[in-house]
Amino acid sequence: MKERLCHCGGTMKTIRSSIDREVSGKKVTIKNVPVLQCNHCKEILYKARTIKVMDSLIRQYPEKATLPYSDPADPSEINEEICNMLEKAGILGQDWLTNTDAPISLCEFVYLTKSIQKNIAC
C-alpha cells in the first residue's frame, strides 16, 4: 500500500480514536473511529466513508451521547467478527484467525457452512 504523507512531511498512519462531535448543541462521542494521524504534527484526516458512517450513526441514534463506530461495509470488521464467532464455536482455530484475508476454497466454504449448521442445531 502506498504510504500517505502529511503536508509537514510526516507519515500518516491509520489509528483508532474517539471523536467528539457537536450535534444540535449536544456532544456526541463516537468511539473506535479509524482515522489517519500524522506521526510528526499529529494532524488527523478522515476518509469520506468514515464521515458518512459517523453521520449515519448520529442520525440512527440521536438520543445516545456515546456511540461505537461500526462500518457494515468494511469487510475487515465483518471478517474479524465472524472469525471470532467461529473460533468461539470451536469451528476455527486461532491460526486461521491471524490470516483472515486469505482466500478459501469451495471445499473449505462447504465445510464451514456444514459446521456452522451443525453447531446451530445443537
C-alpha positions, 0 to 999 in steps of 0.5 A: 500500500502506498504510504500517505504523507502529511503536508509537514512531511510526516507519515500518516498512519491509520489509528483508532480514536474517539471523536467528539462531535457537536450535534444540535448543541449536544456532544456526541462521542463516537468511539473506535473511529479509524482515522489517519494521524500524522506521526510528526504534527499529529494532524488527523484526516478522515476518509469520506466513508468514515464521515458518512458512517459517523453521520449515519450513526448520529442520525440512527441514534440521536438520543445516545451521547456515546456511540461505537463506530461500526462500518457494515461495509468494511469487510475487515470488521465483518471478517474479524467478527465472524472469525471470532464467532467461529473460533468461539464455536470451536469451528476455527482455530486461532491460526486461521484467525491471524490470516483472515484475508486469505482466500478459501476454497469451495471445499473449505466454504462447504465445510464451514457452512456444514459446521456452522449448521451443525453447531446451530442445531445443537 
